[in-house]
Amino acid sequence: MAGGELTGNSTGAPPQAGVLEGVNPIVYTPSNPITLFIVQAIIVIIFCQLLAYPLRWLHQPRVIAEVLGGILLGPTVMMRIPGFEAAIFPPASMPVFNNVANLGLIIFLFLVALEVDIRLFTQNWKAALSVGMAGMILPFGLGFAIAWGLYKEFHVDEAIGFGVFGLFIGTALAITAFPVLCRILSELNLLRSGVGVTVLAAGIGNDVTGWVLLALCVALTNNSSGLAALWALLCCIGWTLFLIFAIRPPFIWILKRTGSLHNGPTQGMVALTLLMVLASSWFTGGLVSYPKDPIHTLTGPGIIGVHPIFGAFLVGLICPHDGGFAIKLTEKIEDLISVLFLPLYFALSGLKTNLGLLNDGITWGYCIGVIACAFAGKIIGGTLAARANKLLWRESFTIGALMSCKGLVELIVLAGILSETTFSMFVVMALVTTVATTPMTKLLYPKWYQTKVERWRKGEIDWDGNELNPSESLQGGLKKGVDSQIRRLMVHLRLDSLPSLFTFITILSPESVTKKQVEPETPDAESTEVIIKKRPLEVHGMRILELTDRTSSVMHLTEGEDFYSLRDPVVNAFRTFSQLHDVAVSGRVAVVPADSYAETLMTQAHEVSSDFALIPWGESGSMSEDQSFPVTADTNERFKSFTHLDFISQTLEKASAICNAGIFIDNGFGGITKPVDRPELQRTKSAISIRNQADVAVLPVANKSHHVFFPFFGGADDRVALRIVLQLAKNPHVSATIVRINSSEKEKLSSTAKSAAASTTTTEDNSETNKTAVSSSPVSGTDVEDGALYATLKSSLPEDLATRVNFSEADVPAGKEELKEIILLAQQAVGNTRDNAGDVVVLGRRNAKKGFAEVGGSSSSAAGGGVPDLKTTVGEVAERLITTGIRASLLVIQAGGRGQA
């Protein structure tokens, strides 16, 4: 009997084993509310993430997924399931959910203010003020007008007069969601354009003005008399001035003393900043209880009775942007807010939204009217103001369309003022205007129009698209077609590929020395001779950083790409290299989405009229340059990343219409070998031996020679590769082995082709003969024409290259043994001198050998239904050399532009 009493729940301890003792794991208990809250958070996050993936392909911002997730969880969909609300979102559990969600909203508004750089507004104040004000006055007036019908038809709270109601409706239609606007502009790559700068500057003024009007609305709503509302508003203004003049100066002083302003915030400074956010939110806090809206109730008047988010917003505005502090602070806290807290708040709004209330003609008529007022007010007002600033009509319409995007934060703040029906209308309005912003912008301001306007403003073309200097353009094109040498090189800058890039640039363009007589400053002095060193090569570097969904990533753009181009360590190392080696270079940073890497690189190559684009293969085989764990990936992993293979394939596809391109796969080029395996702890016997076995300084490479091996199969790619090999061989440290591959079933060159090739070499000047031979080389991919070019270059080789360049032919059997023979030839030619500066195997990507697998320029050509693999990306010969593990780097070349001829 005693044992039975101990096991009974009536007299024993409460069940501790959960489900094992028959307890409902999701039941709400006031003593332990965290259990149900965890379940609620899991459901909300899953809904938002599942919706975010398809919407991302439609170029919609994440806020759309979060709002739709909240609507689906609310009475519109999920709460229609019997028992769902009582089990997952019971009313008793909502205070805990509400507190966590509102805490997330407070910090989110702080991040929104961090994103606002007032300097952008002040630098473009004229256009920003006109576009921002016109984009607010007209929609505000239309909103106030339609508010009369909404107030009479749907408003139920008699305590709120029409004046306050109309003020809120007008403000809700006039405001532009600045964070959403930034993300749309970044996705469309418009942030640095004239349209983007104008919209951002106007959006900053619009956003700040909108929050001031919202604060006025809340003050009028939360106070029983106009005098009390005036005092609340004055207190809010006074608090703003206190933060600016009394808090900001010592805050910046502390940041400087701790090094947080330029080196990123320390943990203590993050804590101090968040304490300021919470203290300011507490001071401005207070939202009266709404009996008909318990979900959005924040009980208690607070200090000045406005809303906690206004205090958080103000602290964000006073945080400095100098030294990238705002960006680095955002990076510390943004993920937790964006992934967990913010979806909870939008789910909370979804519990208020019931689209099922829009169930009759009058309701839908007002809903469509609200949407029409939102679009018309923003588009007409913004367009006319932009046109007044002398922008083109199409640019002006684009600015008006961009200013029409909305957010839900401003609606949720005052959700208690609106009835459920009216609030649902405004949720639909916000969704429609935001979803439509990206398609309207693409339609009004397509890429081809942006390019046309840019060239027109530069004076390159007239408005009809005709070249203003066609003769110069034609001469430049003909010169590029005739000259086979790489004069203007475009390189993709990566941190892990800088050593190999520097070495390649050095040997590609041998240093030339000229002497110049300098006249003396005085008649008595003697003239001096100055030695001028230079390289006949111009190199343009492009560093690409990924634009992600994170706020900090977008802030990199709004702060200015030019700012980072001047201070980026990789670009600066590139510039320093140019100064030391007398190379003319330019370097810049671009922050773009991952799927735009290839387009960005090739657009830059086209703009600088590049002869050759060099794309290094990442050491880790990924798009990322994260060096937090710098261990080189092994061969099996380095060449298996789908995203990296797709990037290479897209780059080569786009390069085919612009210029020649090459993929450089580094394997100890420049004499720098990288460990493949994870570093191991070296066990020693004593502290002295540990010190003695420390790494010693590495001496420079004594043998700076390189050997290049090139198997010539024929075809446009191989013809371009042959010329590049000869250009590399002009460097005295480079020797080359060029082997023409003859298959056993391939017909030999006819004697007429050989005699035609030999006839082009009868001249005294070898260098001029080389140019003539190249310019008159065959343009088709037949064996006769390839053989003629091969024989011409061989016979016209200058004397200084003849000792270092070896031309030969090899007959290899057709079939499966052919690749083995080629690999054997490569292994015999390269990798035999261990202490040199690294060897290179040069290959044409698409050779003329019919027996090899075809390679494609895009993912659509890859085997496996849309996903590229290594063989279809670099070619079968290069793929076999990589998997074999040859002791040399690889340069895979593809002809493009005029090089395909």
N, C-alpha and C positions, 0 to 999 in steps of 0.2 A: 504494500500500500504506500509505503514511504517513497518507493521508487516511482510509482505512478504520479505522486504529487510533484516530484522534482521535474518530471518531463512535461507536465501540463503547463500551458501558456498562462493560465490564470494565476498560478502561484509562483512559477519560476521566472527566470530572466527572459526578456524579449528575444525572439528568434534572431540568431546571429549568422545563420548559414544561408540567408536569402532564399533563393529559389529551392535550395535543397530541403528547406523546411516548409515549403509551400507558400512562401511570401511572394506577393506580386512585386516584381522588380521596378515597376514604373509608377507605383502608386505614390501620390503626393502626401508627405507627412511634414507638418510645420517644424518638427524637431530636426528633420534631415532633408531639407529641400534640394540639396545638391544632386541627389540621385535622379530625380525627374528632370532637373535642369540640364544634366549631361545628355540625357536622351533628346531633349528639345534641341540642344545645340548641335548634336550629331545630325538630326533630321534636317535642320536649317542649312548647315554647311553642305550636306550632300545635295540637297535641292539646288542650291546656288551654283555649286561646282558643275553639276550635270547640265544646267542651263547655260553656263558660261562657255562651254566648249563649242556647241553649235553656233551660238551668237558671235563668238570670236571670228568664225569663218565669214560671217556677214558683216564684219568690221563694226560691230556694235560694242559700246563701252560696257564694262562689267556691271555698272549700276543698273542696267536694264535687266540683267540676269537676277540681280538681288531683288529688284522690285517685283519681277514676275514670280520669283520663288516665294516671296511673301504673299502675293495675291493667290497663288495656288494653295498655300497652306491656310488661307483665310476662309471666310464663309462663301467665297465665290466657288471653290472647288472642294477642297479636302474636308472642310467642316460640314459639308452636306452629307458626309458619310456618318451614319448613326454611331454615336459613341466616340468619334474621333476627338472632338473638342474636350469631352469630359475625361478622356484617358490621357491625351497628350498635352492639351493646353487648358486645364481646368482653371476657372477664375481665381481660385485660391492660390495658384502657383504664379500668377502673373506679376505680383509685386517683385519677386526675385528676378524674374526674366526682365521686367521693366527696368530695374536698377542696373543690371549688367549692361543692357542695351543702351541706356542713356549715358552710362559711363563711357561706353565706346563712342557714342555720338559726340560727347564733349571732346574727347581726344581727337576724333576725326575732324571736327571743326578747327581745332588747333592746327592740324596738318593742312587743312584747306588754307588757313591764313599763312602758314609757312610757304605755301606754294605761290602766294601773291607777292610779287616783287614790285614794290611801289616805284622803283627806279625805272621800270619799263613804262609806267604811266607818265612819269615826269619827263622822260626823254621824248615821248611822242604825245605830249599833252593836248596839242591842238586837234589832231585827228581823233584821239581817244575821247576827248571831251565832247566833240560834236557828234561822233557816231554813238557814243555811250548815252548822251542825253536824248538824242533823237530816237534811239532805240529803247528808251524808257518812257518818254512823254506820251508818244502815240499809243503804245499798248496799255499804258496806265489809264489813259482817257477811255479807250475802248473797254477796258476791264471795269472801270467805274460805271460805264453806261450799262453793260450787261448785268452788272451786280444788282441793279434795281429789280429786274425780272427774277433773278435768282433769289433775292431777298423775299420778294412777295410770294414766290411759288414754293420754295423749299426750306426757307429758314424757320427754325422752330424755337430758338432761344430768344425770348423777348428781352432778356437783360442786355443784349448786344444791339445797339442802335445801327441804323443803316450807314451812318458816317463811318464807324469803325469797320463795319462789314465791307463797305465799298473800298475803303482804304486798303484792306487786306487783299481783296480780289484784284484791284489794280496793281498792287505790288507783286502778287503772285504771277501776273501775266507780264510784268515789266522786267522781272529779274532774269538773269542769265546764269546758268550753273557754270561757274568758272572751272572747277575741276573736270567736269565732263567736256567742256570746250577744249581744254588743254589736251585731253586724250584723243579727241577727234582730230585735232590739228596735227598731233604727233603721228597718228595712224596714217594720215593723208600726206605726211611729209610737207606740211605747209607752215610749220612754225617759224622758219627763217625767211619766208617769202614776205612781200609787201602786204599781201592780204592777211597772212598770219600775224604779223607784228601789229597791224591795225586792230585786228579782232582781239588779240590778247590785251593790248593796252586799253581798249574800250571795255573789255570784259572785266578788267580789274576795277575800273571806276564804277561799272555797273554793279559788280558784286558788292563792293563796299557800300555804295548808296542803297542797294537793296536791303542789306542787313541793317542799315540805319532805319529805313522805313519799317522793317519788320520789328525792330526794337520799339519803335513808336506804336505800332499796332499792339504789341504785347503790353506795353505800359498802359495804353488806353483800355485794354481788355481787363487787366488784372487789378485795376484801381476803380473804386466806386465813384470817384469824381474827377473832373477834368483837372482840378488843381493838384490832386494826388498824382495823376498821370504826368503832369508837367514836372513835379518834383522828382519823380522816378526818372524821367528823361534827362533832367539836369544832373541828377546824380550819376547817370550813365556817362554823360559828357565829362563830368568832373573826374570820374574814375579813369576814363580814357586819357585825359590830360595828366593825371597822376602817374599812370603807367609810362607815358612817353617821357615826362620830364623828371620824375623822381625815381622810377624803377629802372628804366632802360640804361641810363649812364652807368650806375654801379654794376648792373648786370654785365654790360660789355666789358667793364674794367676787370671783373672777376674772370670772364672768359679769356681775356688777354693774359692775365696773370697765370692762369692754369694751362695756357697753351691750347685751349679748346677752340679758339676762334679759327685757327689755321690748321690745327692737327686733328680736328674732330673732337666732339665733346667727350670728356671723361665720364665715368660712371657717376661721379658726384655731381657733375654739371647736368647730366640727364635727370638725376633725381631733383636737383634744384629747379630745373625748368618745369618738370611735371608738378612740383609743389606750387609753383607760380600759377600754372594752369588751373589746378584744383582750387587754390585760394581765390583766384579771380572769378572762377565759376561759382564758388560759394557766395561771393559778394554780389554778383549780378543775378543770382539764382532766384527762383520762385515762379511757380505757375499754379494758378488757383485750381481747385478741384472742379472737374466737370462731371456732374452726376450722371449725365447720359454717355459719358466717354471714360469709363474707369481705366481703360487700357493706357491712354495717353495722359493720365493725371500725374502731376508732380505736386504733392500736397505741401503746404507751407509757403508763406510769402517770400522767404529768403531775406536778404538784406534790403535790396532796392526793388525786388519783385519784377524783374524782367524775365530772364531765362538764363540758365547756366551756360549755354553754348555761346552766348555773347561774350562772357568773360574769357572763355577759352579762345575765341576768335581774336580778341584784342591782344592777348599775350602772344599769339602767333604773329600778329602784325609788328610787334616791337622787337621780335627776334632778328638779329642781323643776318644779312646774306653775304657779308664779306668773308672771303676765304673758304667759301662753300660750306659755312657752318649750318645753314638751313638744310642743305641737302644731306649732310652727314648726320644731322639730328633726325631727319626723316627716315634715313636708312635704319636707324636703331630701333624704331618703334612701329614702322608702317605695316609690316607683315602681320603681326598679331592683330592689329586693328582691322585691316582689310579682310583677313581670312575669317576671323572669329567674331569680333564685336560688331562690325558694321552690318554683316548679314543678319545678325540678331535684331538690329534695329529696323531694318527693312522688313524682316518677317513680322515684327511688331506692327508695322504699318499695314502689312497685308491682312492682319487680323481685324483691322478697321475697315478695309476696303471690301465692299461687296458689290461686284459688278452686276449681280442679279437684280439690284434695285433699279438699274437702267432698263426698265421693262415697258415703257410706253412711248408714244410719239413725242409728247411734250418734253419728256426727260431727254430723249435722244436729240431733239431739236436744240435744246439748250446746250447739250454736250458738244454738238457740232458747232454751235455758235461760239462756245468758249474756245474750241480749237481754231476756228476761223479768226477770231480776234487775236489769239496768240500769234498765229502765223502772219496775219496782215500787219499787225502793229509792228512787229519786229522787222519783217522783211521790207516793208515800205519805209519805215523810219530809218533803219540802218542803210538801206540802199540810197536814199536821197542824201543822207549825210555824207556817205562815202563818195558819192558823185560830186558833191559840193567840194570835196577835197581833191578833185581832179583825177580820180581813179576812173578806169574804164567802166562802161556799163556792166559788163559781165563780171568784173571784179567786184563792183558795188553790189550786184545781186548776190554774189557769193558771200560777201560780208553780212548782208541781211539774213541770208539763210543760216549762216553759222551762229549768229546772235540769237536765233530762235530756240536753241537747245535749252532744255530745262532740267532741273533736278527736283527731287522730292523732299529734300530737307526743309526747305522753306514752307512746304505745305504741311509737313508733319508737325512742325513747331506749333502751328495754330490749328491742329486738327480738331480741337475741341470747339472752335468757333463755328465750324461748318457742320451741317448735318451729314449723315452717312451718305446720302444721295449726292450732295454737292461735292463732298470730298472724293467720292468715286469718280465723278466727272473730271475733277482736276487731276486725278491720278491718270486717267485715260489721256487727258490733254498732255501731261508731262511725258508719257510714254510715246505718244504719236509724234510730238515735236522732236523729241530726242532721237527716236528711231529714224525719222525722215531726214535728219540733218546730214548724215553722211551720204546717202544717195543723191540728195539735192546738190550737195557740194560737188560730187563727182560729175553730175550732169552739167552743172553750170561752169565748172572750172576744171575741165579734163586736163590730162597731162600734156597732150599735144598743144592745147591752147596756152598753157603755162610756158612751154618751150618757145612758142611763137612770140608771145609777149616779151619774154626775156631777150630774145634775139633782136626783136624790133626796138626795144629800149636801148640795146647796146649799139644800134646802128648797123647791124649786119644785114638786115633785110628791110624791105618796105612792108607796109601793112598787108599787101597782097601776097607776101612770101617770096618776092623776087630778091635775089642777091644784089646788094648795092655795089659790090666789087667782084663781079663774076670772073673777071680775068685773073685776079689774084688767087681766087679760090681754085680756079682750074689749074693754074700753074703750080699751086701747092700740091694738088692732087696728083698731077703728072710727076712732080719731083719725088713724091712719096712712092709712086709706083716704080720709078726708075731706080731710085737709090735703095739698094738692098741692105744697107747698114742700119743698125738700130741707133737712132739719134735721140729719140725721145721715149724714155722707158717709164712705164707705169707699174708700180709695185704695191702689193697689199702688205701693209706693215702689221706684223704680229710680234709680240714681245718674245715669244719662243723661237722666232725665225730670224731675228736680227743678225746674229753672227754669219749665217749662211748668205743672207741678202747682201750684207756689206762685202763679203768676199766675192760674190758674183758680180756686183757692180764694179768692184776694183779691177777684176780681170777682163770684164767686158769692154772697158774703155781704157786702154793704156795711156799713161800720162805723157803728154807732149810738152816739150820744153822749147820756149822761144826766148830770144834775147832782144832787149830793147834799149836803145841809147837814150839816156835822160840828160837833157841839156842842163848845164850848170846854172845856178841862180845868179851868180856873179860872173863878170867877164874873166876874172883871173882864175877861177876854179876850172878844173878839168871835168869833162863829161864822164858820166859813170854808166856802167852797163848793168841793167837789171834783168834778172832771169825770171821769166813768167812761166808758171806751171799751170796747166789746165788740162781738162779731159774733154774730148769732143762728145759729151753725153749730157743729156738733161734728164733728170729723174724726178718723177712726181710720186710722192708717197700718200697713201690713203689708209688711215687707221679707222677701223669700224668698231663701234661699241653697240651692243644689242639694246634696243629700246624694248623694255618689258612693260608689264602692266603696273609696275610699281610707280608710286608717285615720285620717288626720287629719280627714277629714270627719265620721266617727263621733265622734271626740274632741270636736269642737265641740258635739255634743249631750251627751255624758257630762259635759263641763265645765259645761254649763248654758246653755240658751237665754236665760234671764233675764240672765245675765252679759253676753252679747253684745247683748241689747236695750238695756242701760244704756250700752254703750260703742261701739255701732256708729256710724260716722261719718255714715251716711245718716240714721239715725233721730235722731241728735243734731242734725243740720242741720234736720230737720223740726221738732224741738222748739224749736230756736232761732227758727225762722220764726214759730212760734205765739206765742212770747213777744213778739216784735217787732210782731206784727199782732193781738194780742189774740184769738187763736183757741184754742178749747179742743180739744186734740188728745191722742191717745195713740198710741204707736208700739211695735212689737215686731218681733223677728226670729224667723223660723221656718226651720229647716233640714230640708227634706223632699226625697224623690226628685222628679225632674223631672215624672213623670207624676202627681204629687199636687199640683202647683201650683194648679190650678183648684179642686180640692176644699178645699185649705187656705184660699184666699182667700174662697170662698163660705161656708165654715164660720165663719170669723171675721165675715163680714158678717151672718150669721144670729145669732151670739152677741151682737153689739152692736146688733142691730135696725136695721140700716142702711136708709135710704131709697133710697140710690143708691150703686152701686159703680162707681168710675172706674178703668179699666185703661189705662195709657198704652202705646202701641206703641213698642217699643224703637228707639233711634236706629240700631242696627246690624241690626235685624230679627231678633234672635236672643234666646234665653233668657238668654244669658250677659251679664254686665255688665263683662266684662274691659276695662279701660281702659289696658292696657299698650301698645296701638296705637290711640289714639283718633281714628281717621279714619272719618267718617260714611259709611255704605254708600250707594250710589246707589239710585235708585228700583227698578231692575231686581233688585237683590239684597235690598233691605230688606223686600220683601213676598213673598219666595219661600221662606222657611224653613218646611219642613213642620212641624217641631216647634213653632215659634212660632204658626203658623196653627192647629195642633191645640190648642194651649193656649188661644188666643182663643176657638175654637169651643166647647171644653169649658166654659170659664168662662161664656160666654153661655148655654149649655144649662143649667148648674146654677143660674145666676142667675134663669132664668125662673120658678123656684118660690120665690124668696127676695125679690128686690127688683129695682127698675129698675137697669139697667147701661148704661155707656157706654164706648166705645173711643175714646181720644183720640190722634189721629195728629198729632204736632207738626210744624209747618213755620214756624219763626220766631215762635212765640207768646211774648209777653212782650218782643218787640223784640230777642231774641237770635238772630242768624243763625249757622248752623253751616256751615263749608266742606264742600263735597261732594268736591272733588278732593283728591288728595294734595298736601301742601304742597311747593312748589318752592324750591330754593336761589336766593336773590336775589343776582345778581352785581353787585358794586360796584367802584369804582376804588381805594378806599383804606380804611384802617382808620377814618379819621374819618367817611367817608360811611356806613360800616357802622353806626357808633354813631348817626349822625344819623337813619338810617332804621329804627331800632329801634321796636318797637310803643310807641305812646303810650297814656296812660290814656284809657279810653273814658268819655265823659260819660254820665250817665243819659239815658234816652229822654225827649226833650222833649215829644213828643206821646204821651200815655199812652192814647189812645183805641183802642177796638176796634170793629170792625163785624161783626155777626153776620148771616149770610144763611141763611134756612130755607125750603126749598120744602116746602109742606104738601100731601101726597098723600092723607092720611087713614089710618085704622087706629090700633090701640092704640099702636104705637111712635110715630107722629107726634103723637098727642094728648099723650103724655108729653113728647115733645120740645118741643111748643109751649109747655107750661107752664114747662119749664126755660129756654127762650129768654126768656120774659117775666121769669123770676127773674133771669137774667143782666142783662137790660136795666134792672133797678132800680139797677144801679151807674151813677153819673153819667158814667163814662168809656165806657159801652157804648151803641152805637146798633144797631138791628136792622132788617132788611128781611124781612118774612114774606110769602111769595107762595103763594097757594093755586093749585095746578096743576089746571086743568080741561082734560080731553082733549076733542077735538072730537066724539067719539062718546059723551061722558058727559052724562047728563041734568042739567039745571040744577036747583038747589034749588027746591022748591015754595014757593009764597008762604006756605003754612001753616007750613012749617018756619022761614022767616024771621021770621014774626010771632011764633012761639013763642019764637024766640031773642031777639027784641026785648023780649018781655014780661018777661024775667028781669032787665032792666036798669033798671026803674023804681024807683029808690031814690036817696036823696040821697048816701049814703056810697059812694064808688066802690070803696074797698078791700073793704068788706063785700059789695058787689055782686059783685066779682070772686070772692070765696070762695064765694058762693052759686051763681054760675054754674058754677064748677068742680065743686062738690059735686053739682049737679043735671045735669051734662053727660051726654050720651048715652053708653051703654056698648057699643053694637055698632059694627061697622065700616062701616056703610052710609054712602052719600054724604049722606043727609038728616041723620043724626046728627052726622057730621063737620062738615057745613056749619053746623049749629046751634051747635056749640061754637065754631067759627071766628068766626061772627057775634057770638056772645055776648061773647067775649073782646075782640073789636075794639071793640064798642060800649061796653064797660065799662072801657075803658083809662083809668087815672088820668091827670090832667092833666100831671103831671110826666113821664110816659112818652110822652104823645101826641106831643111834639115830637121824640122820639128813636126811636120805633118806627113803622114804615111798614107798614101792611097793604095788600095789593093782591091781585089775581087775574090769572092769565095763562092764556090759551087756547093750548094747544100742539097741534100735529097729532099724531094717533095714528100708530103705526108706528115705523119706523126713525129718523125725524127727531125723535122726541120727546126722546130723550136729548140730542141736539145742542142743542135749544132750551133745555133745562134747564141744560146746561153753559154756554151763552152767557149765560143770566141770572145764573149764579153768577159768571162772569168779569166781568160788568158791575157786580156789587154789591161784590165783595171784591177786595183786592189792588191797589187803585188809589191808596192813600195809602202811599207807600213808607216814610215816616218815622214811622209810628205803631207801636203796640205789638203789632201782629199781628191779623189777622182770622180769623174762624172760620166754617166752613160746618157747620151742624147738619143731620143727616139721621136719619130713622127707618130702622132696619135692615130691617124687614119692612113696607113700605108697602102700601097697598091697591090699587096700580095693577096690574091683571091682566097687562099687557103685559111687565112686568119679570120677570127670572129669579127663581125662588123661592130663598130662602136657608134654610139649615138650621142647627140648633143644635149639631150634632156632626159628627164626621168621617164618620159613616155616611151622612150626607145629602149629602156632597160628591160632585161629579162625579169620575169616574176611579176608582171602586171603593174608597172608604175613605180617600182622602187629600184633605183640604180644600184649596180654592184661595181666592184673594182674593175672587172674586166671591161665592161661597157663604158666605164668612165675614162680609163687611161689607155685602154688597148690591151690586146692579149699578150704581146711581147713584154710590155711594162709590168703587167700583172704577174707573169711568170718570173720575171727577174725579182720582183718584190717578195714573192712567196719563196723563191729559192734562197734569198738572203745574200745577195751580192754585196761585196764590200765596196760600194760606191754609191754616190747620190745619183738621182735620176732627174732628167729634164725632159718632160714630155711636151712636144710642141704641136700646136695646131695652127694652120694657116687661116687667116681671116682678112676681111676687107680686100684690098688689092693684092695681098699676099697669096690669095687663092688662085690667082691667075697663073 
